[in-house]
């Protein structure tokens, strides 16, 4: 016969034994003086004690238990004054008003487009939130709604700004500035949104003749350089090209530069290094000095050497 025994109460907590908790508390005490002002501290995992709740306040990605601030997800520990939070390593984009994002049209609906912005649901771009060809500011007519696919159609890439969210949490976008709109003459690279830091301008120009758009949602657009007057709608601006689907002729040197920058971004993303125009320019100079082809940058040994060299200079 079998005898079924009842459950035995355990004095240890879900995070581990008391001795394990004691060891984690000792490790957590080190964090009190090991935080840096830049915000990035170290990797943590769910259930790991970060620091004392009597000295710090809990933020996103943490909870308080037994006077300890404990991580509730895997990510990097960040501190702002006395606020401690955990930023997830792999997470969908959570938009904020004013963010610059790069997206792809997924569906054309009545008087609006649905846009993939690497979020939990597609963002919405309304017909009333775009510029008509020629930059004309006027009320949108029914004829404009019938010709929506002349502006954006499925698969088109665009850069836009986030407006206040809808009630269901979907992001609202607008492209009413001439520096926003359809993207051409380049390549899209996707990284984790945590690698893109908020900055004054997300439009960057590298010395190699390549322009970058660092979308806060982790979508990065790399294209041939466009003069400032053409980008902002000043003299020489081609209004009819705003919604054109034809790419310009791109010489082989520019194509190689775009490919090299794209692969540099992939290497930095593989090493979870935040992306800036400065670090990409330094990496590009290193690749040129080493006479490294764009494809060779994806080799593990070459990529590791490049990252070690560039981070040592930072």
Secondary structure, DSSP 8 states (H G I E B T S, - for coil): ----------SSBTTB-HHHHHHHHHHHHHHHHH--TTS---EE-TT-EEEETTTSEE-TTEEEETTEEEESSSEEEEEETTEEEEEESS------TT-EEEEEEEEEETTEEEEE-SSSS-EEEEEEEE--TT-------HHHHHTHHHH--TT-EEEEEEE---TTS--EEEE-STTSEE--SEEEEE--GGGB---S--EEEETTTEEEEE-TTSEEEEEE---HHHHHT-TT--GGGGG--------HHHHHHHHHHHHHHHHHHHTT--B-HHHHHHHHHHHHHTT--TTGGGSHHHHHHHHHHHHHH-
